[in-house]
Amino acid sequence: MAKEERTHAGAAVPRDTHDFAPRAITKDEFGRRVYSLMLSKGWNQSELARRASLNRDAISTYVRGASLPSDGNLRKLAAALEVKPEDLLPNVIGRAFEKDNAELELKVSPGRPDYAWVKINRLLSLEAALKVMEIVRQDDEKIRDEPAANAG
């Protein structure tokens, strides 16, 4: 079975060179973790649900890999299984990376077609990140000075 590759725009970042990046796990892998920990305690899904104060259907959904828990349910599961939430679901920090895809979004402002909203959620080199921040700072100054220029 082929390993799923990243679909980021631009150059690919080898996974093994950035261990500090949030690691996203799939719903299936999360389900396997919950199931394995549950079995290691000798519990069935009903027992885990009772100990975590969750609905048995929710446990079934997680074990089958159909969904990931909310932050609150993750904390309850982790407490019941006696693990840290981030050990159970490492990508709790990077929920935007559900399939480990970077996000780049541009939306033109409806009221001001010469402006756009930009959303970037991806790993950048520090140098590139600083350049982006400088461009944003310069644009903020331009926008701040714009009303004064138009008033005269």
TIDREN-469888 format. One record per residue (C-alpha): y, z, x. Coordinates in pm, 1 decimal, padded with zeros to 6 digits. Last residue first. Layout:
BEGIN
[marfi [Y; Z; X]] ...
***
This chain:
BEGIN
[marfi [06552.3; 00113.1; -00652.4]] [marfi [06299.4; 00276.5; -00885.0]] [marfi [06012.2; 00051.4; -00768.0]] [marfi [06035.5; 00172.9; -00405.6]] [marfi [06049.8; 00538.8; -00515.4]] [marfi [05752.4; 00486.2; -00747.1]] [marfi [05552.0; 00327.2; -00457.9]] [marfi [05600.9; 00600.8; -00197.8]] [marfi [05309.4; 00812.9; -00327.6]] [marfi [05089.4; 00503.9; -00361.3]] [marfi [05160.5; 00398.7; -00001.6]] [marfi [05103.6; 00753.2; 00126.6]] [marfi [04769.8; 00772.9; -00056.9]] [marfi [04677.5; 00431.0; 00090.2]] [marfi [04737.8; 00560.5; 00441.0]] [marfi [04523.0; 00868.5; 00376.8]] [marfi [04243.2; 00655.9; 00225.7]] [marfi [04247.9; 00420.5; 00526.2]] [marfi [04235.9; 00723.0; 00758.6]] [marfi [03939.3; 00869.1; 00567.2]] [marfi [03750.3; 00539.1; 00594.4]] [marfi [03817.2; 00527.3; 00969.3]] [marfi [03696.1; 00887.2; 01005.2]] [marfi [03373.7; 00801.6; 00822.1]] [marfi [03318.8; 00498.9; 01050.0]] [marfi [03356.1; 00710.4; 01364.3]] [marfi [03136.5; 00988.4; 01225.9]] [marfi [02861.7; 00733.0; 01168.4]] [marfi [02791.9; 00679.3; 00802.9]] [marfi [02522.0; 00809.4; 00565.9]] [marfi [02576.9; 00696.0; 00212.6]] [marfi [02753.2; 00792.9; -00108.4]] [marfi [03063.2; 00580.9; -00147.4]] [marfi [03266.3; 00559.3; -00468.6]] [marfi [03569.8; 00334.1; -00486.2]] [marfi [03815.2; 00322.6; -00775.9]] [marfi [04030.4; 00009.8; -00769.9]] [marfi [04395.2; -00088.8; -00762.7]] [marfi [04571.9; -00427.2; -00809.9]] [marfi [04437.0; -00444.0; -01165.9]] [marfi [04640.4; -00138.5; -01266.7]] [marfi [04561.8; -00030.1; -01622.9]] [marfi [04197.3; -00138.4; -01613.9]] [marfi [04144.3; 00001.0; -01261.4]] [marfi [03896.7; -00219.1; -01077.3]] [marfi [03565.4; -00043.2; -01026.1]] [marfi [03387.5; -00038.6; -00688.8]] [marfi [03056.5; 00137.3; -00629.2]] [marfi [02849.7; 00198.4; -00320.6]] [marfi [02546.2; 00419.9; -00360.5]] [marfi [02277.0; 00477.7; -00106.5]] [marfi [01921.4; 00465.4; -00234.7]] [marfi [01679.6; 00745.7; -00156.1]] [marfi [01497.5; 00695.9; -00487.5]] [marfi [01660.1; 00999.6; -00652.2]] [marfi [01931.0; 01000.9; -00383.9]] [marfi [02211.0; 01131.2; -00605.9]] [marfi [02018.8; 01457.4; -00622.3]] [marfi [02098.7; 01513.9; -00255.3]] [marfi [02082.8; 01889.9; -00213.4]] [marfi [01788.3; 01924.1; -00453.2]] [marfi [01629.5; 01659.0; -00233.7]] [marfi [01405.8; 01910.9; -00059.9]] [marfi [01219.9; 01998.5; -00382.8]] [marfi [00962.9; 02276.6; -00338.4]] [marfi [01094.7; 02382.7; 00000.5]] [marfi [01454.0; 02357.6; -00125.4]] [marfi [01369.6; 02584.4; -00421.3]] [marfi [01228.6; 02848.9; -00183.6]] [marfi [00867.8; 02946.5; -00245.6]] [marfi [00701.5; 03226.0; -00442.2]] [marfi [00537.0; 03000.1; -00702.3]] [marfi [00707.5; 03188.3; -00987.8]] [marfi [01038.0; 03198.3; -00797.6]] [marfi [01015.1; 02827.7; -00711.9]] [marfi [00940.5; 02732.8; -01071.8]] [marfi [01232.0; 02940.3; -01205.5]] [marfi [01472.4; 02799.8; -00944.1]] [marfi [01360.0; 02444.4; -01025.3]] [marfi [01407.8; 02514.5; -01395.3]] [marfi [01769.0; 02613.4; -01332.5]] [marfi [01838.6; 02314.4; -01106.9]] [marfi [01693.0; 02078.8; -01366.8]] [marfi [01335.1; 01974.6; -01305.3]] [marfi [01217.1; 01633.9; -01183.4]] [marfi [01044.1; 01395.4; -01419.9]] [marfi [00721.9; 01209.2; -01502.5]] [marfi [00534.9; 01319.8; -01190.4]] [marfi [00233.4; 01433.7; -01393.0]] [marfi [00280.4; 01789.6; -01260.1]] [marfi [00648.8; 01789.3; -01363.3]] [marfi [00583.9; 01668.0; -01719.4]] [marfi [00292.9; 01908.8; -01760.5]] [marfi [00513.6; 02198.4; -01649.6]] [marfi [00776.8; 02093.5; -01904.1]] [marfi [00511.4; 02071.9; -02177.9]] [marfi [00407.3; 02429.9; -02096.4]] [marfi [00762.5; 02547.2; -02173.1]] [marfi [00915.6; 02759.0; -01900.4]] [marfi [00936.6; 03131.7; -01833.3]] [marfi [00813.9; 03070.6; -01476.0]] [marfi [00518.8; 03309.0; -01510.5]] [marfi [00430.6; 03176.7; -01857.9]] [marfi [00463.6; 02811.1; -01755.4]] [marfi [00253.4; 02874.2; -01444.7]] [marfi [-00014.4; 03037.2; -01660.7]] [marfi [-00011.7; 02750.2; -01909.4]] [marfi [-00037.3; 02493.9; -01628.9]] [marfi [-00348.6; 02656.9; -01482.4]] [marfi [-00336.4; 02924.3; -01217.2]] [marfi [-00568.7; 03006.0; -00926.2]] [marfi [-00276.1; 03071.8; -00692.9]] [marfi [-00370.8; 02775.4; -00473.2]] [marfi [-00404.3; 02572.7; -00794.2]] [marfi [-00036.1; 02625.1; -00884.6]] [marfi [00075.1; 02550.1; -00530.4]] [marfi [-00120.4; 02222.8; -00533.5]] [marfi [00004.8; 02123.5; -00878.8]] [marfi [00368.6; 02195.8; -00792.9]] [marfi [00343.5; 01999.4; -00469.1]] [marfi [00160.9; 01709.4; -00637.5]] [marfi [00429.1; 01692.1; -00906.2]] [marfi [00703.3; 01682.0; -00642.3]] [marfi [00519.3; 01397.0; -00470.4]] [marfi [00497.2; 01209.2; -00800.3]] [marfi [00865.9; 01263.5; -00876.4]] [marfi [00947.0; 01114.4; -00539.2]] [marfi [01083.9; 01306.2; -00244.6]] [marfi [01432.0; 01268.7; -00104.2]] [marfi [01503.4; 01383.4; 00246.2]] [marfi [01861.3; 01491.2; 00307.1]] [marfi [01976.6; 01359.7; 00645.9]] [marfi [01944.7; 01599.8; 00939.4]] [marfi [01629.7; 01429.1; 01067.5]] [marfi [01834.8; 01118.6; 01141.9]] [marfi [01652.7; 00905.1; 01400.5]] [marfi [01312.4; 00915.3; 01227.3]] [marfi [01430.6; 00739.1; 00912.3]] [marfi [01563.1; 00430.7; 01095.3]] [marfi [01905.8; 00343.1; 00954.3]] [marfi [01910.6; -00006.2; 00806.2]] [marfi [02214.8; -00217.6; 00879.1]] [marfi [02435.2; -00312.8; 00588.6]] [marfi [02381.1; -00258.9; 00220.3]] [marfi [02117.1; 00001.7; 00154.1]] [marfi [01787.2; -00105.9; -00001.8]] [marfi [01562.0; 00141.6; 00172.9]] [marfi [01198.2; 00044.6; 00211.2]] [marfi [00904.8; 00151.4; -00004.0]] [marfi [00590.8; 00174.7; 00210.2]] [marfi [00339.8; -00100.1; 00143.1]] [marfi [00000.0; 00000.0; 00000.0]] 
***
